[in-house]
Amino acid sequence: MISLAIVIVIAVGSLAGTLAARWSPRLGLDLAGGLSVVYKPAHKVSQSDLNQTVSILTNRVNGLGVSGATVGTQGGDILVQVPGVKNGHQILKTIGETAQLYFRPALCGAPAFSGKSSKAAKPSTAPLPSCTPSSQLTAANLGVRPTSGTTFHENTVPVDQALAAYPSTSPTKDAKGKTVLLPAINGAGQYSRYLLGPSPLTGHAVASALAQQTQLGRWVVNYTLTSKGSPAWDALAKANFHQIVAIELDGQVYSAPIIQPSQSTFSSFGGKGEISGHLTQAEAKQLALAMQFGSLPVRLIRETSQTVSPTLGHSALLAGLGAGLAGLLLVLLYTIVYYRLLGIVVFSGLAVTGMLLWAIISALGHTAIAPSFDLAGVTGVIVSIGITVDSYIVYFERLKDETRAGRTVRTSVDRGFHSAWRTVLAADTVSLGAAVVLFFVAVGAVKGFAFFLGLSTLMDIFMTYFFTRPLVVLLGRNDRMTGMGRMGISSGLAVRSEPEAA
């Protein structure tokens, strides 16, 4: 009976703790609303490149601070689902930055594009001109002069006005070995656009990047390079010492720092570095995110994007819960009518199971272990109700067999459980095995169905042994409960409750 008390305490305690922490299941896209995007590789790629792309996109989405996002393959495409987000367009913009991260030497600054309406505007296919000598971002023109500490002075180099007639390079033509004209995001540098040279280094050189605040309150990005990327970065930095190296992703310049402006001579970065400037917190985090998760092995094309309304998801959730509750009430009504007082065992067992499942699913929602709780997951839990009730029925029917053999309820509860336990364990093992196979073989919603079906099946095994067995034994050994007229256990098993004849 100790196990019965422990299970009840754990169930009530875990539910109370979950409610106190205001945790709830992490709802999927179809229940919470959100964003769903399908990307297609621009060209045929290997499975390893596709898997690497999924991994990088997963890190990129998680780096945004959203929870419950999933990234996976769907045939040869990549499916990204971000439930529960309100700023879907901003999320879409960030995860859609699918080009490789490039480090490019800045050749000169450029003004904003004069527009197609201008007679002097050049077509997008026109070759880009060379920078005029006075606008070149060379060490001589910049004239970087270190002062005390980390401060420095530099000359103001004018933009090349001739580039105003040239449109920015399209992200689809942002090739590593070409000279490109790209716009800068806010705070990326002193110019609205940059003419950049070919990239000698990609984002594969970056191992990690983190936005941090200095003791003076300034936001910087500290980055760590890979073992292969460190010497390559040193070579690039040395060749552009006291000059600007732009960090660009998907046709946009995220940062344009000057290489070691506070030093008079070049020194190795030692595999680590810091990007500073007039960065806001949002800009620093955006740059760190781009540096760490921006390097994809393949260019992706967005095929479809879909925003699911939270209202529609809420309606689907209510419909799913309504169906589950209706089925549960019918099952409880049947067991009470057919098994009398033993139906209370089913009711209490399902209530305790519900408490534990709510606490476990809510806790798993704060980890990356479980998929989000979507309609498929709700279906898995509803299906598991039938499996759980079946375990009760197997036990109760074994009790009937024992009492029909001439034994009393008191002596039948233990014997009946031992024979029923083998059947319950075999049935749950088959169900659990099917759930495991589905989880590892299936994709998408079926994966969620398999996970929550397997979780509920494990819960049934646990509850049958540690809750149902001691509770039935406790009731079966109580003469008042067994002989309670039409509602007694004896009546439910269709046997008499008097003791066996000696």
N, C-alpha and C positions, 0 to 999 in steps of 0.2 A: 504493500500500500504506500510505501515511501515514494516509489517511482511516480505514483499517481499525484501525490502532493507536489513533488518536484516539477513535474510537467506543468501543472496548473500555475505554480509560482513563476516558472520561466515564461509561460505564455502571457500571463497578466503583466509581469514585470517588463518584458520586452515590448509589449504593446504600449504600456504606459511610458516607457522611455522613448519610444518612437514618436508618440504624440507630443511628449514634452519637448523633444528636439524639433518638432514640426517637420518631420520627415514624411515623405509620401513616395509612392512608386514613381519612378522616372518614366513618364508616359512617352510612347512612341509618336511618330509623325502623324499617324492616322487618328490619334486621340488628342494630342496636344496641339496639333497644327504645326506649321513650320515650313521648311524649305527642302525640296528634293531636286537634285540636279544629276543629269546623266552626261558624262564626258566620253568622247570617243578619241582614241589616239589618231593623230594626224597621218600616221603611216603604220605599217605592220610592225609590231614589236614582239619581243620574246616574252614568255610568261614571267621570267625573272624581273625584267624591266617593268612589267605591269604590276607585279607584287611590290616592287620598290616604290613605284608611284603611289600605290595605295597606302603604303606605310608613311610616306612623306606627307600625303594629303591628310592622313589621320592625325599626324603630329601638328600639322598646320591648323586644322579645325580645332583640335584640343587646345592649341595655344591661344585661341581666341577667347578662351574662358567659358565656352558653352559646354553644357553637359548633355549626354545622351546621343551625341552625334555618332553616326556610323558611316564608314567608307568601305566599300567592297566591290568585287567584280560582278558583272552581270553579262555573261558571255565574254565578248571581247571588249566591253565597255566598262566604265567605272561609275558606280552609283554612290552619290553622297547624299545623306539624309541628316538634316539638322532640325530636330523637333523643338518646339517651344520657343522659337526666336521671333522677336517682333521686328528687328531690323534685318529682314531677309535680304534686302538689296545690298546692304553693307557686307553681310556674310558672303553673299554670292560674289561680290567684287573681290573679296580677299581670297576665297578659295579658288576663284577663277584665274588667279594669277599663276598660270601653269607653265610659263616659260622658264628656262634655266636662269639662274642668277649669274650675272657677269660682272667682273671687275674690269673697267675700261679706263684708259688714260683720257683725261679731258683735254681736248684740243683748244676749244674756245667757247665762250658764252654766246648765246644767240637770243635775239628778241622773240616775242610771240609771233606766230605765223600771221602774215598780213591778211590772209583770207582769200577764198576763191574769187571774190568779187574784184580783187585787185588785178589790173592788167599786167602787172609785173610778176604775178604769182606763177611759180613753176609747177609743172605736173609732178605727181608723186614718183614718177619713174625717172625724173631728171637726176643726173649724177650730182652729188653734193660737191660744192667747191672747197678749195683749201681756205684756211683761215688767213685773214690779212695779218701781216707781221705785228701790227700794233695790238691786235686782239688775241694773239696766241697766249695760252696759259702756260708759258715757259717759266722756268725758275728765274730767268733774267727779268721778264716782265712783271712777275708777281713780286719779286724782291723781298722775299720773306726774311724778316730780321728778328731772331729770338731776343727776348728781353729777360726779365727776372721770372723765375718760377716757370709756370706753364703759359705765360702770355707771349704774344708776338705781334709784330706789325707786318702788314703786307700792302702792296700797291693795289689800287683799284684799276683793274684791266677792263677796258670798255668792251661791249659786245660787238660782234661782227654784224653790222646792219645789213649786209648783203644776204644773210641767212634768213631774213624776215620773209623773203619771197618763197622760201622752201618749206613745204609741209613737214611735219614730224614723221619719222619713219614708222611705218605700220608695225605692230607687234608681230605680225606674221612674217615680216621681212627682217626681223631683228636677229640677224645671223652673227655668230661668234666672230667670224673673220672679216666682217665688213665695217666700214665707217658709218655711223648712224647719227641721226639728229633726233634727240629725245627730249620730251618735257620733264620737268622736275616737279615732284609733289611739294606741297607747302613745307617750308623749312628745310628743304634738301640742299640749299645753297643760295648764293647771291644772284643766280641767273634763273630765268624762267625756263630756258632750254639750254642744252649742251650739245656741242658737236663732239662726238666721242670716237676714239680710234678702236681698232680691232681688240678683242678681249684675249689676253694671254692667260687668264685664270677664270675658272667658274666657281660656283658655289660648292662644288665637291671639296674644295679646300677648307671649308668651314666645318668644324666639329660641333661647336655650340656657340650661341650668342645670347646675351642676357642684358636687358635694360636695367640699369641701376642708378641710384641717386648718390652723388658725392656728398662729402661732409659740408660742402658749400651750398648744397641744395640743387646742384645742376644735374640734369639727366644726361647720362652717357650710355653707350653700348659697349660692353666688354665682350670680346670674342676670343675663342680658342680655335687654333688651326689644327688640321690633321697632321700626321707625321710626314705625309707627302706634300701637303699643302703649305707647310711652314717654309721650306726653302724656296718654293715657287713664289710665295707672297713676298719673301725678302728680296728676291730678284726683281719683282715688279716694283716694289717700293723703292729699292735702290736706284732703279732706272728712272723713277719719277720723284726723286727726293726734292722736297720743297715745291712740289707740283701737286696737281689735283688728280686723284683717282676716283672715278665715279662708281657707285654701287647701283646697278640697275637690274630691274626685274620686270619682265613682261612689258618692255617698252617704256618704262618710267624710271627716272633717277630717284632713288630713295635717299641717297646721301652723296655728297661730293667733298670729302675731307681733304685737307692738305697733309701730305706725308711729313710727319715729325717736324711741325713748324716751330716747336720750342727748342729744337736741338740745332747746333751749328754743323754737326757732321752726322752722317747716317750710321745707325747701329742696328744690329739684328733685332727683330721683334721677339725672337725666342719662342715662337709659336703662340704668342698672345698679343693682344692689342686693345686699344680703346679708341672709340670714335666719339669725339666731343664736339661741342658747338652750341648753338642756341636751339637745343632740342626741347620740346615739351615732353611730358610724360607719354602722351599718346604717340607722338612721333618716334620717340625712342623705342617704345614697345613694338611699333609697326616695323621699324627698321630691324630690330632684333629678330622678329618673326620672319621677315623676308630673308635675312641672312641664314637663319638656322633651317628653315623649312622651304626655301625657295628653289632648291636645285632638283629639278625633275629630270629623269632620263629620257623623257619623251614630251613632245608638245601635244597638248590636249585641245580638242575642239568641243565646245559646249553644244550638245545636241538638243536637249530639252531642259527646261527648268519649270518647276511647279511649286506654287505656294498654296499650302493647305490652310484654310481658315480655321482658327481655334474654335469658332462656333460650330463648324461642321464636325470637328473632332470631338467636341463636348457632346454633341448629339449622338455620335457613334458610341461614345463611352457609356452614356445613359442607356442606349439600346442594348449594348452588350451586358451591362450590369443587370438590367431589367430581365433579360433572358435567363441569366444565371440565377437570379433570385427566384424567378418563377419556377425554374426546374428544381431548385433546392427546396422550396416550399412543398412542391408536389411529392418529392422524395421523402421529406420528413413526415408529411401527412400519411403516406403509405406505410412507412415503418411503424408509426405510432398505432395505426389501425390494425396492422397485421401482427406486430410483436408486442403491443401494449407497452408496459413499462420499459422494455428494452429499447423502444424507440427513443426514449429519453437519452439513452447511451449514445445513439446516433446523433441526436441533436447536440448534446454537450461535446461530443468528439469533433463534430464539424465546426462548432464554435471555437474550440481551442485550436484546431487546425487553422482556422481562418485568422486567429490572432497571430499565430506563429508565422504564417505565410505573409501577412501584411508587414510584420516587423522585418522579416528576412528580405522580402522584395524591396521594401523601402530602403533598407541598409545597403543592399546590392546596387541600388540606384546611385549611390555615392561612390561607386567603384567602376572599373572598366571590365569587370568579370562578366556581368550579365548583360544581355541585350536589353534594349528599352522595352517597357511593358506596353505592347500595342494590342490591337484586336486579336491577332494570332495568339499572343500570350494569354489574353482573357479566355480565348477558346481552349487553350491548353489547360488552364485551371478549371474551367467548367467541365471538360472531359474527365479530369481527374476526380471530380465529385462522384461520377459513376464508379470509378475504380475504387474509391474510398468506401462508398456504400456497399459495393460488392464484397469488400473484406468483412464488413459487419455481417452481411447476410450469410457468407460462408461460415462464420463462427456460430451464428444463431442456428443455422440449419444443422450444424454438427451437434449443437446442444440438443436439438430435437431428436437426433438419432440416438444420442446417449440416453435420453429420458425414455424413449420408446423401448429401449432395451431393458427397462425396469429400474434404472437408477434415478435418484432424486436430482433436483436441480443443484443442490449443495455439492453433491459428489460429481456432477457432470461438468461443472464449469472448468475445472482443470483438465480433465480428460478430453473434453471437447475442444479446448484451445490447442492442445498439442497436435491433434489431428488436423485442425483447421489451419494452424500456423504454417504447415508445410504447403498447403494449397495456396494460401495468401502469398507466401514468399515466392512460390513458383510463378504465380500470375503477375506479381509486381516486378519480378526479375525480367520477365518477358517484356512488360511495358517499359521498364527502364532501359532494357537493351535496345528496343525500337527507338526510344527517345535519343539515346546516345548516337545511334547510327544516323538518324535524321539530322542531329545537330552538326555532325562533322561532314555530312555529305551535302545537305541542303544549303540553300542560301536565302537571304531575305527573310520574309515573314515566317516561312516554315522553320527557320532556325530558332526564332523566338518561340514558336509553338512547341518545338521539341524541348527547349530549355525549361520552360515552365511546367510542361508535362512531366519531365524527369524530376524536377524539384518537388512537385506535388506527390509523385510516386514515392520518392525517398521519404517524404513526410508521412505518407501512409504506412510505410514499414515501421517507422519510428513510433507513430501513434498507436498502431495495432498492438505492439508489444508492451509499450510503457504506459499506455493510457487505457485502451479498450480492455485488455486482459485484466488488470487489477480492478477496474471499475465493475466489470461484469462479475468477477469473483466476489467482490465486496457486496454487491447487490444479491447475488445468488446464494450467499451464505446467511442472508438476513431473512428469517422466517416471515417477518412482516411484509417485506417486499415481494417475496415469492407467492404469498397467499393473499394478496390484496384484491380479492374478487376478480372481476372481469379485467381490471387493469394490471393485475399481478403478473409476475414473470411466468408463473405456472400456466396461467391462462393464455399468455402469448405463445408458449411452447406446446399448448394443448395437452398438458399432463397434470397429474395431481401433485400437490406439494407436500404430502405427508411423507415421513421418513420411510426408508426401505424396511421390509420385514427382516427380522433376524434369521 
